[in-house]
């Protein structure tokens, strides 16, 4: 009896290790299969792959809906008996994954099926101009080069046509998601999504409130200059500038500001090879990534770009629709930024933390890389420019990047606030709400009679933005990523390049042929994976937690 009473019991840490081992035996192959189905769906537009992905996603979510497993994880979290730091991180990740799936299985299936239906519709849709099917690249070309306002208007309207197709389904999906969130005790899906992603909705909005105040006047001044230039170009009065007079259909970036036309430097150049050479030069080679990727447009294929880490073991891929212009150079560098982050996470880490520290951290790396396309020294190294035009081009690029960052910060305000309001009340007049936010934050006038009837699904321009329909409660991470990108870049300049550079000159630092930068990123950002809470990782890498200070110094003041 004495020996029995003194026999050792399995510790909570060992119980958790056993749980993780058994869980991953089931879940890891399913996640790989789901990623492959997602890749094939976007590659081909074939409904069978969307259906396959939906089936696997439902299986994964069902596993994570297990009540007794969640009770076990919750008990461990509340007891605080897990002291091993890597086990603590895995427990946090598992708890959040299970927490958001503690819903009715029937409701879960409805959500997954509706998501697949929307993705299939959105990704395969092509608008028509005068009866001819056009893709996103063709619409972008019209909005960049066409001088006739009527033709521009038509192209802009065509870019929104997909919204009519998917808006009713999106509203239905929002209500299903909210129903699930309320079952779990959350106010709505938006709040739940951020909470289970280690973020607080109110804190995120507070950051955006601060950015709004800081950018109000600089953006107003910039836009006045831009609108004056556009009015002259298109032969209209400044007060008659419409949404279709901007080169981007959502005015989320500004490529038309000033005299610098960067497209000419990429005309006839091989974007794939430029990116391959660049990443090799910073000791982050991407040959294996590009080998597995799909980079050029075709019928039925997803028209945008993304990165997919298939198995967390090295099969990292990007999907693009390359053309020989600045937009796709920036995008290619951006997606490969995501890819090298995934590729160089320490493969000896446990599966659950063998990924980025947070979504906005991988966005930060992607954005740092994308910024290189606007760097005059980078351009000189990678594509060659005339030495005589370098000084003027440098100033133009500096101004252009500042304007683009200001414009994006205001556009992200629209997305974040609209999506939050969408989940707060999906039955309100969403079309009016969308244009209210566009006018308030982007200072862009809504087109006359666009939604004159104020019927909910009349002209749902909001639903034409792919992130609202397919990547819910995500967009704030792009702006947080920009903040982190400036913070990381400041550290690189201070600790790696070791130069005294004024804040507005940080973007002018070229990474080309600087392997020490790649080494820093690998060691400080990539290798740790998700071993640390995201703010702790930033502190370890840069010396301080996330702050807007460096972004504001660089692009706003």
C-alpha positions as CSV (number, residue, x, y, z in Angstrom):
1,X,0.0,0.0,0.0
2,X,2.9,2.4,0.8
3,X,4.5,1.7,-2.5
4,X,1.2,2.3,-4.4
5,X,0.5,5.6,-2.7
6,X,4.0,6.8,-3.4
7,X,4.0,5.7,-7.1
8,X,4.7,8.6,-9.4
9,X,1.8,10.1,-11.5
10,X,2.3,11.4,-15.0
11,X,3.1,15.2,-14.8
12,X,0.8,17.7,-16.6
13,X,3.7,18.5,-19.0
14,X,4.0,14.8,-20.0
15,X,0.3,14.6,-20.4
16,X,0.4,17.6,-22.7
17,X,3.3,16.1,-24.7
18,X,1.3,12.9,-25.2
19,X,-1.8,14.9,-26.2
20,X,0.2,16.9,-28.8
21,X,1.8,13.8,-30.2
22,X,-1.5,12.0,-30.7
23,X,-3.2,15.2,-32.0
24,X,-0.5,15.8,-34.6
25,X,-0.6,12.2,-35.9
26,X,-4.1,13.0,-37.1
27,X,-4.0,16.7,-37.8
28,X,-0.6,17.2,-39.5
29,X,-1.4,15.2,-42.7
30,X,-4.8,16.8,-42.9
31,X,-3.3,20.3,-42.8
32,X,-0.9,19.3,-45.6
33,X,-3.7,17.8,-47.7
34,X,-5.8,21.0,-47.1
35,X,-3.0,23.2,-48.2
36,X,-2.5,21.2,-51.4
37,X,-6.2,21.3,-52.2
38,X,-6.2,25.0,-51.6
39,X,-3.2,25.4,-53.9
40,X,-4.8,23.3,-56.7
41,X,-8.1,25.2,-56.3
42,X,-6.4,28.6,-56.8
43,X,-4.3,27.2,-59.6
44,X,-7.1,25.7,-61.7
45,X,-10.4,27.2,-60.5
46,X,-11.7,23.6,-60.6
47,X,-14.7,23.2,-58.2
48,X,-13.6,19.8,-57.2
49,X,-10.5,21.2,-55.4
50,X,-12.6,23.8,-53.6
51,X,-14.9,21.0,-52.5
52,X,-12.0,18.9,-51.4
53,X,-10.5,21.7,-49.4
54,X,-13.9,22.4,-47.7
55,X,-14.2,18.7,-46.7
56,X,-10.7,18.6,-45.2
57,X,-11.2,21.9,-43.4
58,X,-14.4,20.6,-41.9
59,X,-12.6,17.5,-40.7
60,X,-9.8,19.6,-39.1
61,X,-12.4,21.9,-37.4
62,X,-14.4,18.9,-36.2
63,X,-11.3,17.4,-34.6
64,X,-10.7,20.8,-32.9
65,X,-14.3,20.9,-31.7
66,X,-13.8,18.0,-29.3
67,X,-15.3,19.1,-26.0
68,X,-13.2,16.8,-23.7
69,X,-10.0,17.7,-25.5
70,X,-10.8,21.4,-25.1
71,X,-11.6,20.9,-21.4
72,X,-8.2,19.2,-20.9
73,X,-6.4,22.2,-22.6
74,X,-8.5,24.7,-20.7
75,X,-7.7,23.0,-17.4
76,X,-4.0,23.0,-18.1
77,X,-4.1,26.7,-19.1
78,X,-6.0,27.7,-15.9
79,X,-3.8,25.6,-13.6
80,X,-0.6,27.2,-14.9
81,X,1.4,24.0,-14.3
82,X,3.1,24.0,-17.7
83,X,6.5,25.7,-17.1
84,X,8.5,24.6,-20.2
85,X,8.4,27.7,-22.5
86,X,8.0,25.7,-25.8
87,X,5.2,23.7,-24.2
88,X,3.5,26.9,-23.0
89,X,3.5,28.3,-26.5
90,X,2.1,25.1,-27.9
91,X,-0.6,25.1,-25.2
92,X,-1.6,28.7,-26.1
93,X,-1.8,27.9,-29.8
94,X,-3.8,24.7,-29.3
95,X,-6.2,26.4,-26.8
96,X,-6.9,29.1,-29.3
97,X,-7.4,26.7,-32.2
98,X,-9.8,24.6,-30.1
99,X,-11.6,27.6,-28.5
100,X,-12.8,29.0,-31.8
101,X,-14.2,25.6,-32.9
102,X,-16.3,24.8,-29.9
103,X,-19.5,25.2,-32.0
104,X,-22.3,23.1,-33.4
105,X,-21.0,20.8,-36.1
106,X,-23.9,21.6,-38.4
107,X,-23.2,25.3,-38.2
108,X,-19.5,24.6,-38.7
109,X,-20.3,22.7,-42.0
110,X,-22.5,25.6,-43.2
111,X,-19.6,28.0,-42.6
112,X,-17.0,25.9,-44.4
113,X,-19.3,25.2,-47.4
114,X,-20.2,28.8,-47.8
115,X,-16.6,29.9,-47.7
116,X,-15.8,27.4,-50.5
117,X,-18.7,28.6,-52.6
118,X,-17.6,32.2,-52.3
119,X,-13.9,31.5,-53.0
120,X,-14.9,29.5,-56.2
121,X,-17.1,32.3,-57.4
122,X,-14.7,35.1,-56.7
123,X,-11.6,33.4,-58.0
124,X,-13.1,32.3,-61.3
125,X,-15.1,35.5,-62.0
126,X,-14.0,37.7,-64.9
127,X,-15.7,41.0,-65.8
128,X,-16.6,42.1,-69.3
129,X,-15.9,45.2,-71.3
130,X,-18.0,45.5,-74.4
131,X,-18.6,41.8,-74.3
132,X,-15.0,40.9,-73.9
133,X,-13.8,39.1,-70.8
134,X,-11.0,40.9,-69.0
135,X,-8.7,40.0,-66.2
136,X,-7.4,42.1,-63.3
137,X,-4.1,42.9,-65.1
138,X,-6.0,44.2,-68.1
139,X,-8.2,46.4,-65.9
140,X,-5.1,47.7,-64.1
141,X,-3.5,48.6,-67.5
142,X,-6.5,50.6,-68.5
143,X,-6.6,52.5,-65.2
144,X,-2.8,53.2,-65.5
145,X,-2.7,54.4,-69.1
146,X,-6.2,55.4,-70.5
147,X,-6.8,59.1,-70.7
148,X,-10.5,58.9,-71.6
149,X,-12.6,59.3,-68.5
150,X,-15.6,57.4,-69.8
151,X,-13.4,54.4,-70.7
152,X,-11.8,54.6,-67.3
153,X,-15.2,54.7,-65.6
154,X,-16.2,51.6,-67.4
155,X,-13.1,49.7,-66.4
156,X,-13.5,50.8,-62.8
157,X,-17.1,49.6,-62.8
158,X,-16.1,46.3,-64.3
159,X,-13.6,45.8,-61.5
160,X,-16.5,46.0,-59.0
161,X,-18.8,43.5,-60.9
162,X,-17.7,40.6,-58.8
163,X,-19.2,42.3,-55.8
164,X,-22.7,41.8,-57.1
165,X,-22.1,38.1,-57.5
166,X,-20.8,37.4,-54.0
167,X,-22.3,40.1,-51.7
168,X,-25.4,38.1,-50.7
169,X,-23.3,35.0,-49.9
170,X,-20.8,37.1,-47.9
171,X,-23.6,38.6,-45.8
172,X,-25.0,35.1,-45.1
173,X,-21.5,33.9,-44.2
174,X,-21.0,36.9,-41.8
175,X,-24.2,36.0,-40.0
176,X,-23.1,32.3,-39.7
177,X,-19.7,33.4,-38.3
178,X,-21.4,35.7,-35.8
179,X,-23.7,32.9,-34.7
180,X,-20.7,30.7,-34.1
181,X,-18.9,33.5,-32.1
182,X,-21.9,34.1,-29.9
183,X,-22.1,30.4,-29.1
184,X,-18.6,30.8,-27.7
185,X,-19.5,33.9,-25.7
186,X,-18.0,36.5,-27.9
187,X,-19.7,39.7,-29.0
188,X,-19.2,38.9,-32.7
189,X,-16.8,37.0,-35.0
190,X,-14.5,40.0,-35.4
191,X,-13.8,40.2,-31.7
192,X,-13.4,36.4,-31.5
193,X,-11.1,36.2,-34.5
194,X,-8.6,38.7,-33.0
195,X,-8.8,37.3,-29.5
196,X,-7.9,33.8,-30.7
197,X,-5.1,35.3,-32.7
198,X,-3.5,36.9,-29.6
199,X,-4.8,40.4,-30.4
200,X,-7.3,42.7,-28.8
201,X,-9.8,44.4,-31.1
202,X,-10.0,47.6,-29.0
203,X,-6.2,47.9,-28.9
204,X,-6.0,47.5,-32.6
205,X,-8.6,50.2,-33.2
206,X,-6.7,52.5,-30.8
207,X,-3.6,52.1,-33.0
208,X,-5.6,53.1,-36.0
209,X,-7.2,56.0,-34.2
210,X,-3.7,57.3,-33.4
211,X,-2.6,56.8,-37.1
212,X,-5.6,58.7,-38.3
213,X,-4.8,61.7,-36.2
214,X,-1.2,61.7,-37.3
215,X,-2.0,61.3,-41.0
216,X,-5.1,63.5,-41.4
217,X,-3.3,66.7,-42.5
218,X,-0.3,65.2,-44.4
219,X,-2.7,63.0,-46.4
220,X,-5.0,65.9,-47.1
221,X,-2.1,68.0,-48.5
222,X,-0.8,65.1,-50.5
223,X,-4.2,64.3,-52.0
224,X,-4.7,68.0,-53.0
225,X,-1.5,67.9,-55.0
226,X,-2.4,64.5,-56.5
227,X,-5.9,65.6,-57.5
228,X,-4.6,68.8,-59.1
229,X,-2.2,66.7,-61.2
230,X,-4.9,64.2,-62.2
231,X,-7.3,67.0,-63.1
232,X,-4.8,68.5,-65.5
233,X,-4.0,65.1,-66.9
234,X,-7.6,64.1,-67.6
235,X,-8.9,67.6,-68.5
236,X,-11.4,67.9,-65.7
237,X,-11.9,70.2,-62.7
238,X,-10.4,69.1,-59.4
239,X,-13.8,68.9,-57.8
240,X,-14.8,66.5,-60.6
241,X,-12.1,63.9,-59.8
242,X,-13.9,60.5,-59.5
243,X,-12.7,57.1,-58.1
244,X,-11.9,55.9,-61.6
245,X,-9.4,58.7,-62.1
246,X,-7.0,56.9,-59.7
247,X,-4.7,54.2,-61.0
248,X,-5.8,51.7,-58.3
249,X,-9.5,50.8,-58.3
250,X,-9.6,51.1,-54.5
251,X,-7.1,54.0,-54.2
252,X,-5.1,51.8,-51.9
253,X,-1.8,52.8,-53.4
254,X,-0.5,55.7,-55.5
255,X,1.7,54.8,-58.5
256,X,0.8,57.9,-60.5
257,X,2.2,60.6,-58.2
258,X,5.0,62.7,-59.7
259,X,7.0,62.2,-62.8
260,X,8.7,58.9,-62.0
261,X,7.5,56.0,-64.1
262,X,9.1,52.9,-62.6
263,X,7.4,50.5,-65.0
264,X,9.9,51.4,-67.7
265,X,12.8,49.9,-65.7
266,X,11.0,46.6,-65.7
267,X,9.7,46.6,-69.2
268,X,11.1,43.5,-71.0
269,X,12.9,42.3,-67.9
270,X,12.5,38.9,-66.3
271,X,10.8,39.6,-62.9
272,X,11.4,36.0,-61.8
273,X,15.1,36.1,-62.4
274,X,15.5,39.5,-60.8
275,X,13.9,38.2,-57.6
276,X,16.0,35.0,-57.7
277,X,19.2,37.0,-58.0
278,X,18.3,39.5,-55.3
279,X,17.4,36.9,-52.7
280,X,20.5,34.9,-53.4
281,X,22.5,38.1,-52.8
282,X,21.2,38.4,-49.3
283,X,21.9,34.8,-48.6
284,X,18.2,33.7,-48.6
285,X,18.2,31.7,-51.9
286,X,14.7,30.9,-53.3
287,X,15.4,28.5,-56.1
288,X,13.5,25.7,-54.4
289,X,10.6,28.0,-53.7
290,X,10.4,29.2,-57.3
291,X,10.6,25.7,-58.6
292,X,7.4,24.7,-56.8
293,X,5.6,28.0,-57.5
294,X,3.2,29.1,-60.2
295,X,4.0,32.6,-61.4
296,X,2.2,33.4,-64.7
297,X,-1.5,34.1,-65.5
298,X,-3.8,31.7,-67.1
299,X,-7.6,31.2,-67.5
300,X,-9.4,30.1,-64.3
301,X,-6.4,30.8,-62.1
302,X,-6.5,33.0,-59.0
303,X,-5.7,36.5,-60.2
304,X,-3.9,37.9,-57.2
305,X,-0.9,36.5,-55.2
306,X,-0.2,34.5,-52.1
307,X,2.3,32.3,-50.3
308,X,1.5,28.8,-49.1
309,X,3.7,26.8,-46.7
310,X,2.4,23.4,-47.6
311,X,3.9,21.2,-44.9
312,X,6.2,23.3,-42.6
313,X,9.0,21.1,-43.7
314,X,10.3,23.2,-46.7
315,X,7.6,22.9,-49.4
316,X,6.9,26.7,-49.6
317,X,5.3,28.1,-52.7
318,X,4.1,31.4,-54.1
319,X,1.4,32.1,-56.6
320,X,1.6,35.2,-58.8
321,X,0.5,36.5,-62.2
322,X,3.6,38.2,-63.3
323,X,3.9,41.0,-65.8
324,X,6.9,43.2,-66.5
325,X,6.0,46.2,-64.4
326,X,6.6,47.7,-61.0
327,X,3.4,46.3,-59.4
328,X,4.5,42.7,-60.1
329,X,8.1,43.3,-59.1
330,X,6.9,44.7,-55.8
331,X,4.4,41.8,-55.4
332,X,7.0,39.1,-56.3
333,X,9.4,40.5,-53.7
334,X,6.5,40.7,-51.2
335,X,5.4,37.1,-51.6
336,X,9.0,35.8,-51.6
337,X,9.4,37.7,-48.3
338,X,6.6,35.6,-46.9
339,X,8.2,32.5,-48.4
340,X,11.7,33.0,-47.0
341,X,10.3,33.6,-43.5
342,X,8.5,30.2,-43.8
343,X,11.5,28.5,-45.4
344,X,14.0,29.5,-42.7
345,X,11.9,28.8,-39.6
346,X,13.9,26.2,-37.6
347,X,12.7,22.8,-38.8
348,X,13.7,21.2,-35.5
349,X,10.9,23.2,-33.7
350,X,7.7,21.4,-32.7
351,X,5.2,21.5,-35.6
352,X,2.8,23.8,-33.8
353,X,5.4,26.6,-33.5
354,X,7.2,25.9,-36.7
355,X,5.6,28.9,-38.3
356,X,5.7,32.7,-38.2
357,X,5.4,34.5,-34.8
358,X,2.3,36.2,-36.1
359,X,0.5,37.0,-39.3
360,X,1.6,40.7,-39.2
361,X,5.2,39.7,-38.6
362,X,5.4,37.7,-41.9
363,X,3.6,40.7,-43.5
364,X,6.4,42.9,-42.1
365,X,9.1,40.9,-43.8
366,X,7.1,40.8,-47.0
367,X,6.6,44.6,-46.9
368,X,10.3,45.2,-46.2
369,X,11.2,43.2,-49.4
370,X,8.5,44.9,-51.5
371,X,9.8,48.3,-50.6
372,X,13.1,47.5,-52.3
373,X,11.4,47.9,-55.7
374,X,11.2,51.7,-54.9
375,X,14.9,52.0,-53.9
376,X,17.1,53.8,-56.4
377,X,20.3,51.9,-55.4
378,X,18.5,48.6,-55.5
379,X,17.2,49.5,-59.0
380,X,20.7,50.4,-60.1
381,X,22.1,47.1,-58.9
382,X,19.2,44.9,-60.1
383,X,18.0,46.4,-63.3
384,X,20.4,49.2,-64.2
385,X,19.6,52.9,-64.4
386,X,21.3,55.9,-65.9
387,X,23.7,57.4,-63.5
388,X,22.7,60.9,-64.6
389,X,19.0,60.4,-63.7
390,X,19.8,58.9,-60.3
391,X,19.6,62.1,-58.1
392,X,16.2,63.2,-59.6
393,X,14.9,59.6,-59.5
394,X,16.0,59.2,-55.9
395,X,13.9,62.3,-54.8
396,X,11.0,61.1,-56.9
397,X,11.1,57.6,-55.4
398,X,11.3,59.0,-51.8
399,X,8.3,61.2,-52.4
400,X,6.4,58.4,-54.2
401,X,7.0,55.9,-51.4
402,X,5.9,58.4,-48.7
403,X,2.7,59.1,-50.7
404,X,2.0,55.5,-51.2
405,X,2.5,54.7,-47.5
406,X,0.2,57.6,-46.5
407,X,-2.4,56.4,-49.1
408,X,-2.2,52.8,-47.8
409,X,-2.5,53.9,-44.2
410,X,-5.8,55.7,-45.0
411,X,-7.1,52.8,-47.1
412,X,-6.4,50.4,-44.3
413,X,-8.5,52.6,-42.1
414,X,-11.5,52.0,-44.4
415,X,-11.0,48.2,-44.5
416,X,-10.5,47.8,-40.7
417,X,-13.4,50.0,-39.7
418,X,-15.8,48.7,-42.4
419,X,-15.1,45.0,-41.5
420,X,-15.5,45.7,-37.8
421,X,-18.8,47.4,-38.5
422,X,-19.9,44.6,-40.9
423,X,-19.6,42.0,-38.1
424,X,-21.3,44.4,-35.6
425,X,-24.3,44.7,-37.9
426,X,-24.5,42.9,-41.2
427,X,-28.1,44.1,-41.8
428,X,-27.2,47.8,-42.0
429,X,-26.9,49.6,-45.4
430,X,-23.4,48.3,-46.1
431,X,-23.0,50.2,-49.4
432,X,-23.7,53.5,-47.8
433,X,-21.4,52.6,-44.9
434,X,-18.6,51.7,-47.3
435,X,-18.7,55.0,-49.1
436,X,-19.1,56.9,-45.8
437,X,-15.8,55.4,-44.7
438,X,-14.1,56.0,-48.1
439,X,-15.1,59.7,-48.0
440,X,-14.1,60.1,-44.3
441,X,-10.7,58.4,-44.5
442,X,-9.6,58.5,-48.2
443,X,-11.3,61.9,-49.1
444,X,-12.7,60.2,-52.2
445,X,-16.2,61.2,-53.3
446,X,-18.8,58.5,-53.9
447,X,-20.0,58.4,-57.5
448,X,-23.4,60.0,-58.1
449,X,-26.3,57.6,-58.3
450,X,-24.0,54.6,-57.5
451,X,-26.3,53.5,-54.7
452,X,-29.1,56.0,-55.1
453,X,-31.8,53.5,-54.1
454,X,-29.8,52.6,-50.9
455,X,-30.8,49.0,-51.4
456,X,-28.4,46.8,-49.6
457,X,-27.3,44.7,-52.6
458,X,-27.6,47.4,-55.3
459,X,-23.9,48.1,-56.0
460,X,-22.0,46.3,-53.2
461,X,-18.5,47.8,-54.0
462,X,-17.3,46.6,-50.6
463,X,-17.8,43.0,-51.7
464,X,-15.4,43.4,-54.7
465,X,-12.5,43.5,-52.2
466,X,-11.2,40.0,-52.0
467,X,-10.0,40.3,-48.3
468,X,-13.5,41.1,-47.1
469,X,-14.9,38.0,-48.8
470,X,-12.1,35.5,-48.3
471,X,-9.6,36.7,-45.6
472,X,-11.8,37.8,-42.8
473,X,-10.6,40.0,-39.9
474,X,-7.1,40.1,-41.4
475,X,-6.5,43.5,-43.0
476,X,-5.3,45.3,-39.9
477,X,-2.3,43.0,-40.0
478,X,-1.0,44.7,-43.2
479,X,-0.8,48.1,-41.5
480,X,0.6,46.6,-38.3
481,X,3.1,44.9,-40.6
482,X,4.2,48.2,-42.0
483,X,4.8,49.5,-38.5
484,X,6.9,46.5,-37.7
485,X,8.7,46.7,-41.1
486,X,9.9,50.3,-40.3
487,X,10.9,49.2,-36.8
488,X,12.9,46.2,-38.1
489,X,14.5,48.3,-40.9
490,X,15.6,50.8,-38.3
491,X,17.3,48.0,-36.4
492,X,19.0,46.8,-39.5
493,X,20.4,50.2,-40.2
494,X,21.5,50.7,-36.6
495,X,23.0,47.3,-35.9
496,X,23.9,45.8,-39.3
497,X,24.6,48.6,-41.7
498,X,25.7,50.9,-38.9
499,X,25.1,54.2,-40.6
500,X,23.7,57.5,-39.4
501,X,20.7,57.9,-41.6
502,X,17.8,60.4,-41.1
503,X,14.4,58.7,-40.7
504,X,13.1,59.7,-44.1
505,X,16.2,58.1,-45.7
506,X,15.6,54.6,-44.2
507,X,13.7,53.4,-47.3
508,X,16.7,54.4,-49.4
509,X,18.8,51.6,-48.0
510,X,19.3,48.9,-50.6
511,X,19.5,45.3,-49.4
512,X,21.1,44.1,-52.7
513,X,24.2,42.0,-52.2
514,X,24.2,42.4,-48.4
515,X,24.2,38.9,-47.0
516,X,24.5,40.2,-43.4
517,X,20.9,41.5,-43.7
518,X,19.7,38.0,-44.6
519,X,21.7,36.6,-41.7
520,X,20.1,39.0,-39.2
521,X,16.6,38.2,-40.5
522,X,17.2,34.5,-40.2
523,X,18.7,34.6,-36.7
524,X,16.4,37.2,-35.1
525,X,13.1,36.8,-36.9
526,X,12.8,33.5,-38.9
527,X,14.6,30.8,-37.0
528,X,12.6,31.3,-33.7
529,X,9.3,30.6,-35.5
530,X,6.5,31.1,-33.0
531,X,8.6,30.2,-30.0
532,X,7.8,33.5,-28.5
533,X,4.7,35.7,-28.2
534,X,4.9,38.1,-31.1
535,X,5.7,41.2,-29.1
536,X,8.5,39.4,-27.2
537,X,10.0,38.4,-30.5
538,X,10.0,42.0,-31.6
539,X,11.6,43.0,-28.3
540,X,14.4,40.4,-28.8
541,X,15.0,41.5,-32.4
542,X,14.7,45.3,-32.1
543,X,15.0,46.1,-28.5
544,X,11.4,47.3,-28.0
545,X,7.8,46.1,-28.5
546,X,5.7,47.1,-31.5
547,X,5.6,50.9,-31.9
548,X,4.4,53.2,-34.7
549,X,7.3,55.6,-34.0
550,X,9.6,54.5,-36.8
551,X,6.8,54.3,-39.4
552,X,5.7,57.8,-38.5
553,X,9.2,59.2,-38.6
554,X,9.8,57.7,-42.0
555,X,6.6,58.4,-43.8
556,X,4.4,60.8,-42.0
557,X,6.3,63.7,-40.3
